[in-house]
Amino acid sequence: MTPSLTALLCLGLSVGLRTQEQARTLPKPTIWAEPGSVIPWGSPVTIWCQGTRVAPVFRFHKEGSSPPWYRQAPLEHADKGNFFSISHMTQDYAGRYHCYYLSPTGWSESSDPLEMVVTGAHSKPTLSALPSPVVTSGGTVTLQCRSRQGLDGFILTKEGEPKSSWTLDAQRGPQGQTQALFPVGRVTPSHRWMIRCHGFYRDTPQVWSAPSDPLELLVPGVSGKPSLLTPQGPVVASGQSLTLQCRSDVGYDRFALSQEGRPALPQSPGRQPQAGLSQADFPLGPVTNTHAGRYRCYGGHNLSSEWSAPSDPLDILVAGSFPDTPSLSVQPGPVVASGENVTLLCQSRSTRETFLLSKEGAAQSPLRLRSKYRGGHFQAEFSMSPVTSAHNGTYRCYSLLSSNPYLLSHASAPLELAVSGGSEVAALPPTEPESLPSHPQDYTVENLIRMGMAGSVLLGLGILLFQVQHGHGGPQDAARS
């Protein structure tokens, strides 16, 4: 016991003990602590004792310590009772306290016990929600509090009014870690579910660890769902920076991001980039395999515990998670006319169950096909029939395993597909003059398309044919004229 506590216990008056008969006639006092009974290590606290009548002398007693100590009530606090202050809370002051007051007829009954707890004596445990911190209204969830310090028990506390706490003995794992599983039922959005947990050892139940990081359970509502998107697109290379953006035409003050199968639920304050819009950015840093998965986001207001309906899901696919690099080819070729049938062929020599085809800058999700084994390769044929100018773009393919559909191989080399004709004309590189055919009969639509002159076919074909039919002799004669 510390010298300061010993001095406090010995402080007071020499007073005779009360008798049992006298105790029956005096109501018990009230004991409480300010700012509370759970105090961080090193913080101050004051313990008060108040009787049902004005009393000059009070006695405080901490279970397991002897003798009790006595305090004379200062005149300015005679109506409120007596107190003693602890300037720096430590484990020596943690425990169960009682108090009594003295009247002309003797000592009162003992107050109800006050349990003083000090926190921060051990490292904080981790708190997670299983299977997810997103819970439907009226649903259930299991909260897992876990520590590597071999703590004997855990306490779960919920903030707000009414304040609640639950205590469970720890279960030991195979590597010395301990945990407790707290089933929580009928979660509703009527109040905010902000939860922490502490751990303790059995021989010092009032000496707790530091609190875990807070965990908020999110109960989706029915208000307007936000949109979730990423400027990088759904396929991100391992190591690349990734930012997800949640936006809404509702003026939400805060946004939350959830990833299926992950306990974390990061939140970000909302901002208004322009009138009528609110949004939040979630920078996830350099991408690793743990970032692969399905995401949703939610909007909320600071003064309400309710959240919006979830956004549509966004799948983040991480490329480069294993060393395979498939190849991508196209039939009949990379330059085709609108309306033709085109097949993109993705192949790999490795055993792969599924192939994925993505288009650079496309808003829709990449295409997936089960692989087939042919000619010593695993492959998938992605058919586009018939193609239009909307199919113009850069394509890549990836291989993946069904055990984790969000982890991809390295990307194939990019393949440029150019579609001519239709309502839009594809912008293609200019063709060198020497590549033109020297005979008028070679000026067919098919030859022009294969030579990459699709950009001028629609406007120039009529003029070109007119010149040939009237004896101008083709481009050479036109150049001489």
DRENDO-1510 file (C-alpha; in Angstrom, 1 decimal, always signed):
<recs>
REC; n; res; u; v; w
REC; 1; MET; +0.0; +0.0; +0.0 .
REC; 2; THR; +1.3; +3.5; -0.9 .
REC; 3; PRO; +2.3; +5.9; +1.9 .
REC; 4; SER; -0.4; +8.4; +0.8 .
REC; 5; LEU; -3.1; +5.8; +1.1 .
REC; 6; THR; -1.8; +4.6; +4.5 .
REC; 7; ALA; -1.8; +8.2; +5.8 .
REC; 8; LEU; -5.4; +8.6; +4.5 .
REC; 9; LEU; -6.5; +5.5; +6.3 .
REC; 10; CYS; -5.0; +6.6; +9.6 .
REC; 11; LEU; -6.5; +10.2; +9.3 .
REC; 12; GLY; -9.3; +11.1; +11.7 .
REC; 13; LEU; -10.7; +11.0; +15.1 .
REC; 14; SER; -10.7; +8.4; +17.8 .
REC; 15; VAL; -14.3; +7.2; +17.8 .
REC; 16; GLY; -16.0; +4.3; +19.5 .
REC; 17; LEU; -17.6; +1.5; +17.5 .
REC; 18; ARG; -21.2; +1.5; +16.8 .
REC; 19; THR; -23.5; -1.2; +18.3 .
REC; 20; GLN; -25.8; -3.4; +16.2 .
REC; 21; GLU; -28.8; -1.8; +17.9 .
REC; 22; GLN; -27.7; +1.7; +16.9 .
REC; 23; ALA; -27.0; +0.7; +13.4 .
REC; 24; ARG; -30.6; -0.5; +12.9 .
REC; 25; THR; -32.0; +2.9; +13.7 .
REC; 26; LEU; -29.9; +5.0; +11.2 .
REC; 27; PRO; -30.5; +4.8; +7.5 .
REC; 28; LYS; -27.5; +4.0; +5.3 .
REC; 29; PRO; -25.8; +6.8; +3.5 .
REC; 30; THR; -25.1; +7.2; -0.3 .
REC; 31; ILE; -21.7; +6.8; -1.8 .
REC; 32; TRP; -20.6; +7.9; -5.3 .
REC; 33; ALA; -17.5; +9.1; -7.2 .
REC; 34; GLU; -17.0; +12.1; -9.4 .
REC; 35; PRO; -16.4; +12.2; -12.4 .
REC; 36; GLY; -17.2; +8.4; -12.2 .
REC; 37; SER; -16.2; +5.1; -10.8 .
REC; 38; VAL; -14.1; +4.0; -13.9 .
REC; 39; ILE; -11.0; +6.2; -13.9 .
REC; 40; PRO; -8.0; +6.1; -16.3 .
REC; 41; TRP; -4.6; +5.5; -14.7 .
REC; 42; GLY; -3.2; +8.8; -13.2 .
REC; 43; SER; -6.4; +10.8; -13.4 .
REC; 44; PRO; -8.0; +12.5; -10.3 .
REC; 45; VAL; -11.2; +11.3; -8.7 .
REC; 46; THR; -13.3; +12.3; -5.6 .
REC; 47; ILE; -15.4; +9.9; -3.5 .
REC; 48; TRP; -18.4; +11.3; -1.7 .
REC; 49; CYS; -20.5; +10.1; +1.2 .
REC; 50; GLN; -23.9; +11.7; +2.1 .
REC; 51; GLY; -26.1; +10.7; +5.0 .
REC; 52; THR; -29.8; +11.3; +5.4 .
REC; 53; ARG; -29.2; +13.9; +8.0 .
REC; 54; VAL; -26.4; +16.4; +8.6 .
REC; 55; ALA; -23.5; +14.6; +10.2 .
REC; 56; PRO; -20.1; +15.9; +11.4 .
REC; 57; VAL; -18.1; +12.7; +11.0 .
REC; 58; PHE; -17.9; +10.1; +8.2 .
REC; 59; ARG; -16.0; +6.9; +8.0 .
REC; 60; PHE; -14.7; +5.4; +4.8 .
REC; 61; HIS; -13.6; +1.8; +4.4 .
REC; 62; LYS; -11.9; +0.0; +1.5 .
REC; 63; GLU; -12.4; -3.8; +1.5 .
REC; 64; GLY; -9.2; -5.6; +2.2 .
REC; 65; SER; -7.6; -2.5; +3.9 .
REC; 66; SER; -7.5; -1.8; +7.6 .
REC; 67; PRO; -8.1; +0.2; +9.7 .
REC; 68; PRO; -10.9; +2.4; +8.3 .
REC; 69; TRP; -10.3; +6.1; +8.1 .
REC; 70; TYR; -12.4; +9.0; +9.4 .
REC; 71; ARG; -13.1; +12.5; +8.0 .
REC; 72; GLN; -14.7; +15.5; +9.6 .
REC; 73; ALA; -17.1; +17.2; +7.2 .
REC; 74; PRO; -16.1; +20.8; +6.3 .
REC; 75; LEU; -18.8; +23.3; +7.2 .
REC; 76; GLU; -19.3; +24.3; +3.6 .
REC; 77; HIS; -20.1; +20.7; +2.7 .
REC; 78; ALA; -22.0; +19.7; +5.8 .
REC; 79; ASP; -25.3; +19.4; +3.9 .
REC; 80; LYS; -23.8; +17.4; +1.0 .
REC; 81; GLY; -21.7; +15.1; +3.1 .
REC; 82; ASN; -18.0; +14.4; +3.2 .
REC; 83; PHE; -15.4; +13.4; +0.6 .
REC; 84; PHE; -11.8; +12.5; +0.0 .
REC; 85; SER; -9.9; +13.1; -3.1 .
REC; 86; ILE; -7.4; +10.9; -5.0 .
REC; 87; SER; -5.1; +13.1; -7.1 .
REC; 88; HIS; -3.6; +10.2; -9.2 .
REC; 89; MET; -5.6; +7.0; -9.6 .
REC; 90; THR; -3.6; +3.8; -9.5 .
REC; 91; GLN; -4.2; +0.1; -8.8 .
REC; 92; ASP; -3.7; +0.8; -5.1 .
REC; 93; TYR; -6.9; +2.8; -5.0 .
REC; 94; ALA; -9.0; +0.3; -7.0 .
REC; 95; GLY; -11.5; -1.8; -5.0 .
REC; 96; ARG; -14.8; -1.8; -3.2 .
REC; 97; TYR; -15.6; +1.1; -0.9 .
REC; 98; HIS; -18.2; +1.6; +1.9 .
REC; 99; CYS; -19.0; +4.6; +4.0 .
REC; 100; TYR; -20.8; +5.4; +7.3 .
REC; 101; TYR; -21.8; +8.6; +9.2 .
REC; 102; LEU; -21.9; +9.3; +12.9 .
REC; 103; SER; -24.9; +10.8; +14.7 .
REC; 104; PRO; -25.7; +11.4; +18.3 .
REC; 105; THR; -27.2; +7.8; +18.5 .
REC; 106; GLY; -24.2; +6.1; +16.9 .
REC; 107; TRP; -22.9; +4.9; +13.5 .
REC; 108; SER; -25.2; +4.4; +10.6 .
REC; 109; GLU; -25.6; +1.3; +8.4 .
REC; 110; SER; -23.0; +0.8; +5.7 .
REC; 111; SER; -23.7; +2.4; +2.3 .
REC; 112; ASP; -24.1; +0.2; -0.7 .
REC; 113; PRO; -20.6; -0.7; -2.1 .
REC; 114; LEU; -18.9; +1.5; -4.6 .
REC; 115; GLU; -16.5; -0.3; -7.0 .
REC; 116; MET; -13.7; +1.9; -8.1 .
REC; 117; VAL; -11.9; +0.7; -11.3 .
REC; 118; VAL; -8.7; +1.9; -12.8 .
REC; 119; THR; -8.1; +1.5; -16.5 .
REC; 120; GLY; -4.9; +1.4; -18.5 .
REC; 121; ALA; -3.0; -1.1; -16.4 .
REC; 122; HIS; -2.6; -3.5; -19.4 .
REC; 123; SER; -2.4; -3.2; -23.2 .
REC; 124; LYS; -5.7; -2.7; -24.9 .
REC; 125; PRO; -7.5; -5.7; -26.4 .
REC; 126; THR; -9.1; -5.8; -29.9 .
REC; 127; LEU; -12.8; -5.7; -30.4 .
REC; 128; SER; -14.5; -6.9; -33.6 .
REC; 129; ALA; -18.1; -7.8; -34.7 .
REC; 130; LEU; -18.8; -11.3; -36.2 .
REC; 131; PRO; -19.7; -11.7; -39.0 .
REC; 132; SER; -19.9; -7.9; -39.6 .
REC; 133; PRO; -20.5; -4.6; -37.8 .
REC; 134; VAL; -23.4; -4.0; -40.2 .
REC; 135; VAL; -26.5; -5.4; -38.5 .
REC; 136; THR; -30.1; -5.4; -39.8 .
REC; 137; SER; -32.6; -3.8; -37.5 .
REC; 138; GLY; -33.8; -6.3; -34.9 .
REC; 139; GLY; -30.9; -8.7; -35.8 .
REC; 140; THR; -28.1; -10.2; -33.7 .
REC; 141; VAL; -24.4; -10.0; -33.8 .
REC; 142; THR; -21.5; -11.5; -31.8 .
REC; 143; LEU; -18.8; -9.2; -30.4 .
REC; 144; GLN; -15.4; -10.7; -30.0 .
REC; 145; CYS; -12.9; -9.2; -27.4 .
REC; 146; ARG; -9.4; -10.7; -27.7 .
REC; 147; SER; -6.0; -10.2; -26.1 .
REC; 148; ARG; -2.5; -11.6; -26.5 .
REC; 149; GLN; -1.7; -11.0; -22.8 .
REC; 150; GLY; -3.6; -14.0; -21.5 .
REC; 151; LEU; -6.2; -11.9; -19.6 .
REC; 152; ASP; -8.7; -13.9; -17.5 .
REC; 153; GLY; -11.9; -11.9; -18.2 .
REC; 154; PHE; -13.4; -9.2; -20.4 .
REC; 155; ILE; -15.9; -6.4; -19.9 .
REC; 156; LEU; -18.0; -5.0; -22.7 .
REC; 157; THR; -19.3; -1.5; -22.2 .
REC; 158; LYS; -21.8; +0.4; -24.3 .
REC; 159; GLU; -21.8; +4.2; -24.3 .
REC; 160; GLY; -24.9; +6.4; -24.1 .
REC; 161; GLU; -28.0; +6.2; -21.9 .
REC; 162; PRO; -28.7; +3.8; -20.4 .
REC; 163; LYS; -25.1; +2.7; -19.9 .
REC; 164; SER; -24.7; -1.0; -20.0 .
REC; 165; SER; -21.8; -3.5; -19.4 .
REC; 166; TRP; -21.4; -7.2; -19.6 .
REC; 167; THR; -18.6; -9.4; -18.1 .
REC; 168; LEU; -17.5; -12.8; -19.3 .
REC; 169; ASP; -14.7; -15.2; -18.4 .
REC; 170; ALA; -12.0; -15.6; -21.1 .
REC; 171; GLN; -11.6; -18.7; -23.3 .
REC; 172; ARG; -8.0; -19.6; -24.0 .
REC; 173; GLY; -6.7; -20.2; -27.5 .
REC; 174; PRO; -4.0; -22.5; -28.8 .
REC; 175; GLN; -1.3; -19.8; -28.8 .
REC; 176; GLY; -1.9; -18.3; -25.4 .
REC; 177; GLN; -4.3; -15.6; -26.5 .
REC; 178; THR; -7.6; -15.3; -24.8 .
REC; 179; GLN; -11.0; -14.1; -25.9 .
REC; 180; ALA; -14.7; -13.7; -25.0 .
REC; 181; LEU; -17.7; -13.8; -27.3 .
REC; 182; PHE; -20.6; -11.6; -26.4 .
REC; 183; PRO; -23.8; -12.3; -28.2 .
REC; 184; VAL; -25.9; -9.2; -28.7 .
REC; 185; GLY; -29.5; -9.5; -29.7 .
REC; 186; ARG; -32.2; -7.2; -31.1 .
REC; 187; VAL; -30.0; -4.4; -32.4 .
REC; 188; THR; -32.1; -1.4; -33.3 .
REC; 189; PRO; -31.3; +2.1; -34.6 .
REC; 190; SER; -33.2; +3.8; -31.7 .
REC; 191; HIS; -29.8; +4.7; -30.1 .
REC; 192; ARG; -26.1; +4.7; -31.1 .
REC; 193; TRP; -24.3; +1.4; -30.6 .
REC; 194; MET; -20.8; +2.6; -29.6 .
REC; 195; ILE; -19.0; -0.2; -27.8 .
REC; 196; ARG; -15.6; -0.8; -26.2 .
REC; 197; CYS; -14.1; -3.7; -24.2 .
REC; 198; HIS; -11.5; -4.0; -21.4 .
REC; 199; GLY; -9.7; -7.1; -20.0 .
REC; 200; PHE; -8.6; -8.0; -16.5 .
REC; 201; TYR; -6.8; -10.7; -14.4 .
REC; 202; ARG; -8.8; -12.8; -12.0 .
REC; 203; ASP; -6.9; -11.7; -8.8 .
REC; 204; THR; -7.4; -8.0; -9.6 .
REC; 205; PRO; -10.9; -7.6; -11.1 .
REC; 206; GLN; -11.0; -3.8; -10.6 .
REC; 207; VAL; -7.7; -3.3; -12.5 .
REC; 208; TRP; -8.6; -3.1; -16.2 .
REC; 209; SER; -6.7; -2.9; -19.4 .
REC; 210; ALA; -6.8; +0.2; -21.6 .
REC; 211; PRO; -10.0; +0.3; -23.6 .
REC; 212; SER; -10.2; -1.2; -27.0 .
REC; 213; ASP; -10.7; +1.0; -30.0 .
REC; 214; PRO; -14.4; +1.9; -30.2 .
REC; 215; LEU; -16.6; -0.2; -32.4 .
REC; 216; GLU; -19.9; +1.2; -33.8 .
REC; 217; LEU; -22.6; -1.2; -34.9 .
REC; 218; LEU; -24.3; +0.2; -38.0 .
REC; 219; VAL; -28.0; -0.5; -38.5 .
REC; 220; PRO; -29.0; +0.4; -42.1 .
REC; 221; GLY; -32.2; +2.4; -42.6 .
REC; 222; VAL; -34.4; +3.1; -45.6 .
REC; 223; SER; -33.3; +6.6; -46.5 .
REC; 224; GLY; -31.8; +7.4; -49.8 .
REC; 225; LYS; -28.8; +5.2; -50.6 .
REC; 226; PRO; -25.5; +6.9; -51.6 .
REC; 227; SER; -23.3; +5.8; -54.5 .
REC; 228; LEU; -19.9; +4.2; -54.1 .
REC; 229; LEU; -17.2; +4.5; -56.8 .
REC; 230; THR; -13.5; +4.7; -57.3 .
REC; 231; PRO; -11.6; +6.8; -59.9 .
REC; 232; GLN; -9.1; +3.9; -60.5 .
REC; 233; GLY; -11.8; +1.5; -61.6 .
REC; 234; PRO; -12.6; -1.9; -60.0 .
REC; 235; VAL; -9.3; -3.6; -61.0 .
REC; 236; VAL; -6.3; -2.2; -59.0 .
REC; 237; ALA; -2.7; -3.4; -59.2 .
REC; 238; SER; -1.1; -4.6; -56.0 .
REC; 239; GLY; +0.8; -1.6; -54.5 .
REC; 240; GLN; -1.3; +1.0; -56.3 .
REC; 241; SER; -2.9; +3.7; -54.3 .
REC; 242; LEU; -6.7; +3.3; -53.9 .
REC; 243; THR; -9.4; +5.7; -52.8 .
REC; 244; LEU; -13.1; +5.0; -52.6 .
REC; 245; GLN; -15.6; +7.8; -52.8 .
REC; 246; CYS; -19.1; +7.7; -51.2 .
REC; 247; ARG; -21.4; +10.5; -52.5 .
REC; 248; SER; -25.1; +11.4; -52.2 .
REC; 249; ASP; -27.6; +14.0; -53.2 .
REC; 250; VAL; -28.7; +13.9; -49.5 .
REC; 251; GLY; -26.8; +16.2; -47.1 .
REC; 252; TYR; -25.3; +13.6; -44.9 .
REC; 253; ASP; -22.8; +14.7; -42.2 .
REC; 254; ARG; -20.9; +11.5; -42.1 .
REC; 255; PHE; -20.3; +8.4; -44.1 .
REC; 256; ALA; -19.2; +4.8; -43.2 .
REC; 257; LEU; -17.5; +2.2; -45.4 .
REC; 258; SER; -17.9; -1.5; -44.9 .
REC; 259; GLN; -16.1; -4.4; -46.5 .
REC; 260; GLU; -17.7; -7.9; -46.4 .
REC; 261; GLY; -16.0; -10.2; -43.9 .
REC; 262; ARG; -14.0; -7.4; -42.3 .
REC; 263; PRO; -14.6; -6.1; -38.7 .
REC; 264; ALA; -13.4; -2.5; -39.4 .
REC; 265; LEU; -16.0; +0.2; -40.2 .
REC; 266; PRO; -14.1; +3.4; -41.0 .
REC; 267; GLN; -16.0; +6.6; -40.9 .
REC; 268; SER; -15.3; +10.0; -42.5 .
REC; 269; PRO; -17.1; +13.3; -42.1 .
REC; 270; GLY; -19.1; +14.4; -45.1 .
REC; 271; ARG; -18.2; +17.5; -47.2 .
REC; 272; GLN; -20.2; +19.4; -49.8 .
REC; 273; PRO; -18.2; +19.8; -53.1 .
REC; 274; GLN; -21.2; +21.6; -54.6 .
REC; 275; ALA; -24.7; +22.6; -53.6 .
REC; 276; GLY; -27.0; +19.6; -53.1 .
REC; 277; LEU; -24.3; +17.0; -52.9 .
REC; 278; SER; -22.4; +15.5; -50.0 .
REC; 279; GLN; -19.5; +13.0; -50.2 .
REC; 280; ALA; -16.5; +11.5; -48.3 .
REC; 281; ASP; -13.3; +10.0; -49.5 .
REC; 282; PHE; -11.8; +6.9; -48.0 .
REC; 283; PRO; -8.1; +6.6; -49.0 .
REC; 284; LEU; -7.1; +3.0; -48.4 .
REC; 285; GLY; -3.4; +3.5; -49.2 .
REC; 286; PRO; -1.2; +1.1; -51.2 .
REC; 287; VAL; -3.3; -1.9; -52.1 .
REC; 288; THR; -2.6; -5.4; -50.7 .
REC; 289; ASN; -4.5; -8.6; -50.9 .
REC; 290; THR; -6.5; -7.6; -47.8 .
REC; 291; HIS; -8.2; -4.8; -49.7 .
REC; 292; ALA; -9.7; -7.2; -52.2 .
REC; 293; GLY; -13.4; -7.7; -51.6 .
REC; 294; ARG; -16.9; -6.3; -51.8 .
REC; 295; TYR; -17.6; -2.8; -50.4 .
REC; 296; ARG; -20.7; -0.8; -49.5 .
REC; 297; CYS; -21.1; +2.7; -48.0 .
REC; 298; TYR; -23.7; +4.4; -45.8 .
REC; 299; GLY; -24.7; +8.0; -45.0 .
REC; 300; GLY; -25.7; +9.4; -41.6 .
REC; 301; HIS; -26.4; +12.5; -39.6 .
REC; 302; ASN; -24.4; +13.6; -36.6 .
REC; 303; LEU; -27.5; +14.1; -34.4 .
REC; 304; SER; -29.1; +10.8; -35.3 .
REC; 305; SER; -28.2; +7.1; -34.8 .
REC; 306; GLU; -29.9; +6.1; -38.0 .
REC; 307; TRP; -28.0; +5.3; -41.2 .
REC; 308; SER; -29.0; +5.3; -44.8 .
REC; 309; ALA; -29.8; +2.3; -46.9 .
REC; 310; PRO; -26.5; +0.7; -48.3 .
REC; 311; SER; -25.0; +1.8; -51.6 .
REC; 312; ASP; -24.9; -0.7; -54.4 .
REC; 313; PRO; -21.9; -3.1; -53.9 .
REC; 314; LEU; -18.6; -2.2; -55.4 .
REC; 315; ASP; -16.1; -5.1; -56.0 .
REC; 316; ILE; -12.4; -4.2; -55.7 .
REC; 317; LEU; -10.2; -6.7; -57.5 .
REC; 318; VAL; -6.4; -6.8; -56.8 .
REC; 319; ALA; -4.2; -7.8; -59.8 .
REC; 320; GLY; -0.8; -9.3; -59.3 .
REC; 321; SER; -1.8; -11.5; -56.4 .
REC; 322; PHE; -0.1; -14.5; -58.0 .
REC; 323; PRO; +2.5; -14.8; -60.8 .
REC; 324; ASP; +0.5; -16.0; -63.7 .
REC; 325; THR; +0.3; -13.7; -66.8 .
REC; 326; PRO; -2.3; -14.8; -69.3 .
REC; 327; SER; -2.3; -13.8; -73.0 .
REC; 328; LEU; -5.1; -12.0; -74.9 .
REC; 329; SER; -5.9; -12.2; -78.6 .
REC; 330; VAL; -8.7; -11.2; -80.9 .
REC; 331; GLN; -10.5; -12.8; -83.9 .
REC; 332; PRO; -10.9; -11.8; -86.7 .
REC; 333; GLY; -8.5; -8.9; -85.8 .
REC; 334; PRO; -8.1; -5.7; -83.7 .
REC; 335; VAL; -9.8; -3.6; -86.4 .
REC; 336; VAL; -13.3; -4.6; -87.4 .
REC; 337; ALA; -16.5; -3.1; -88.8 .
REC; 338; SER; -19.5; -2.4; -86.8 .
REC; 339; GLY; -21.9; -5.3; -86.8 .
REC; 340; GLU; -19.2; -8.0; -87.1 .
REC; 341; ASN; -18.8; -10.9; -84.6 .
REC; 342; VAL; -15.6; -10.6; -82.5 .
REC; 343; THR; -14.1; -13.0; -80.0 .
REC; 344; LEU; -11.5; -12.2; -77.4 .
REC; 345; LEU; -9.5; -15.2; -76.4 .
REC; 346; CYS; -7.8; -15.3; -73.0 .
REC; 347; GLN; -5.3; -18.2; -72.4 .
REC; 348; SER; -3.0; -19.5; -69.7 .
REC; 349; ARG; -0.7; -22.5; -69.4 .
REC; 350; SER; -1.4; -22.6; -65.6 .
REC; 351; THR; -4.4; -24.4; -64.1 .
REC; 352; ARG; -7.0; -21.6; -63.8 .
REC; 353; GLU; -10.7; -22.0; -63.1 .
REC; 354; THR; -11.9; -18.6; -64.3 .
REC; 355; PHE; -10.9; -15.8; -66.6 .
REC; 356; LEU; -11.9; -12.1; -66.3 .
REC; 357; LEU; -12.0; -9.5; -69.1 .
REC; 358; SER; -11.9; -5.8; -68.2 .
REC; 359; LYS; -12.2; -2.8; -70.4 .
REC; 360; GLU; -10.2; +0.3; -69.5 .
REC; 361; GLY; -12.5; +3.1; -68.2 .
REC; 362; ALA; -15.7; +1.0; -68.3 .
REC; 363; ALA; -18.3; +1.6; -65.7 .
REC; 364; GLN; -19.7; -1.9; -65.7 .
REC; 365; SER; -18.1; -4.8; -63.9 .
REC; 366; PRO; -15.6; -7.0; -65.8 .
REC; 367; LEU; -16.8; -10.1; -67.5 .
REC; 368; ARG; -16.1; -13.5; -66.0 .
REC; 369; LEU; -16.1; -16.9; -67.7 .
REC; 370; ARG; -15.2; -20.4; -66.6 .
REC; 371; SER; -12.1; -21.8; -68.2 .
REC; 372; LYS; -11.9; -24.7; -70.6 .
REC; 373; TYR; -8.9; -26.9; -71.4 .
REC; 374; ARG; -8.0; -27.0; -75.1 .
REC; 375; GLY; -4.8; -27.6; -76.9 .
REC; 376; GLY; -2.6; -27.5; -73.8 .
REC; 377; HIS; -4.1; -24.3; -72.5 .
REC; 378; PHE; -6.7; -23.2; -70.1 .
REC; 379; GLN; -8.8; -20.6; -72.0 .
REC; 380; ALA; -12.0; -18.6; -72.2 .
REC; 381; GLU; -13.7; -17.1; -75.2 .
REC; 382; PHE; -15.4; -13.8; -74.7 .
REC; 383; SER; -17.8; -13.2; -77.6 .
REC; 384; MET; -19.1; -9.8; -78.7 .
REC; 385; SER; -21.8; -10.2; -81.3 .
REC; 386; PRO; -22.4; -7.9; -83.0 .
REC; 387; VAL; -19.9; -5.2; -82.1 .
REC; 388; THR; -20.6; -1.4; -82.1 .
REC; 389; SER; -18.6; +1.7; -81.6 .
REC; 390; ALA; -19.2; +1.3; -77.9 .
REC; 391; HIS; -16.8; -1.7; -78.0 .
REC; 392; ASN; -13.9; +0.6; -78.9 .
REC; 393; GLY; -11.2; +0.5; -76.2 .
REC; 394; THR; -8.4; -1.2; -74.4 .
REC; 395; TYR; -8.9; -4.7; -73.0 .
REC; 396; ARG; -6.9; -6.8; -70.6 .
REC; 397; CYS; -7.6; -10.2; -69.2 .
REC; 398; TYR; -6.7; -11.9; -65.9 .
REC; 399; SER; -6.9; -15.4; -64.4 .
REC; 400; LEU; -8.2; -16.3; -61.0 .
REC; 401; LEU; -9.1; -19.1; -58.7 .
REC; 402; SER; -12.6; -19.7; -57.3 .
REC; 403; SER; -11.3; -19.9; -53.7 .
REC; 404; ASN; -10.9; -16.1; -53.8 .
REC; 405; PRO; -12.7; -14.4; -56.7 .
REC; 406; TYR; -11.3; -10.9; -55.8 .
REC; 407; LEU; -7.6; -11.9; -56.3 .
REC; 408; LEU; -6.3; -11.8; -59.8 .
REC; 409; SER; -3.2; -12.7; -61.8 .
REC; 410; HIS; -1.0; -10.1; -63.5 .
REC; 411; ALA; -2.7; -8.4; -66.4 .
REC; 412; SER; -2.3; -9.6; -69.9 .
REC; 413; ALA; -0.7; -7.2; -72.4 .
REC; 414; PRO; -3.3; -4.6; -73.4 .
REC; 415; LEU; -5.3; -5.2; -76.6 .
REC; 416; GLU; -6.7; -2.3; -78.6 .
REC; 417; LEU; -10.0; -3.0; -80.3 .
REC; 418; ALA; -11.1; -0.5; -83.0 .
REC; 419; VAL; -14.7; -0.7; -84.4 .
REC; 420; SER; -15.5; +1.4; -87.5 .
REC; 421; GLY; -18.9; +2.4; -88.9 .
REC; 422; GLY; -22.2; +2.7; -87.0 .
REC; 423; SER; -23.3; +6.0; -85.5 .
REC; 424; GLU; -19.8; +7.0; -84.5 .
REC; 425; VAL; -16.5; +6.9; -86.4 .
REC; 426; ALA; -13.6; +5.4; -84.6 .
REC; 427; ALA; -10.6; +7.7; -84.3 .
REC; 428; LEU; -7.7; +5.6; -85.7 .
REC; 429; PRO; -4.0; +6.5; -86.4 .
REC; 430; PRO; -3.4; +7.9; -90.0 .
REC; 431; THR; -2.3; +5.4; -92.6 .
REC; 432; GLU; +1.0; +6.1; -94.5 .
REC; 433; PRO; +0.4; +6.8; -98.3 .
REC; 434; GLU; +2.6; +4.0; -99.5 .
REC; 435; SER; +0.3; +1.5; -97.8 .
REC; 436; LEU; -2.5; +2.4; -100.2 .
REC; 437; PRO; -3.5; -0.1; -103.0 .
REC; 438; SER; -2.4; +0.9; -106.5 .
REC; 439; HIS; -5.4; -0.4; -108.3 .
REC; 440; PRO; -9.0; +1.0; -108.2 .
REC; 441; GLN; -10.5; -2.4; -107.8 .
REC; 442; ASP; -8.7; -2.8; -104.5 .
REC; 443; TYR; -10.7; +0.1; -103.0 .
REC; 444; THR; -13.3; -2.0; -101.3 .
REC; 445; VAL; -14.9; -1.4; -98.0 .
REC; 446; GLU; -13.2; -4.5; -96.5 .
REC; 447; ASN; -9.7; -3.4; -97.7 .
REC; 448; LEU; -10.1; +0.1; -96.4 .
REC; 449; ILE; -11.2; -1.2; -93.0 .
REC; 450; ARG; -8.3; -3.7; -92.8 .
REC; 451; MET; -5.9; -0.8; -93.7 .
REC; 452; GLY; -7.1; +1.3; -90.8 .
REC; 453; MET; -8.9; +3.9; -92.9 .
REC; 454; ALA; -12.2; +3.4; -91.2 .
REC; 455; GLY; -12.2; +7.0; -90.0 .
REC; 456; SER; -12.7; +8.3; -93.6 .
REC; 457; VAL; -14.8; +5.5; -95.1 .
REC; 458; LEU; -18.2; +7.0; -94.5 .
REC; 459; LEU; -17.3; +10.5; -95.8 .
REC; 460; GLY; -14.9; +9.6; -98.5 .
REC; 461; LEU; -16.2; +6.4; -100.0 .
REC; 462; GLY; -18.8; +8.0; -102.2 .
REC; 463; ILE; -16.3; +10.6; -103.6 .
REC; 464; LEU; -13.7; +8.0; -104.2 .
REC; 465; LEU; -16.0; +5.7; -106.1 .
REC; 466; PHE; -17.2; +8.6; -108.2 .
REC; 467; GLN; -13.6; +9.5; -109.2 .
REC; 468; VAL; -12.8; +5.8; -110.1 .
REC; 469; GLN; -15.9; +5.5; -112.2 .
REC; 470; HIS; -15.2; +8.7; -114.2 .
REC; 471; GLY; -11.7; +7.7; -115.2 .
REC; 472; HIS; -9.6; +9.7; -112.8 .
REC; 473; GLY; -7.4; +6.6; -112.2 .
REC; 474; GLY; -7.4; +6.5; -108.5 .
REC; 475; PRO; -5.2; +8.3; -106.0 .
REC; 476; GLN; -2.3; +8.7; -108.3 .
REC; 477; ASP; -4.2; +10.6; -110.9 .
REC; 478; ALA; -5.9; +12.6; -108.2 .
REC; 479; ALA; -2.5; +13.6; -106.8 .
REC; 480; ARG; -1.2; +14.7; -110.3 .
REC; 481; SER; -4.3; +16.8; -110.8 .
</recs>
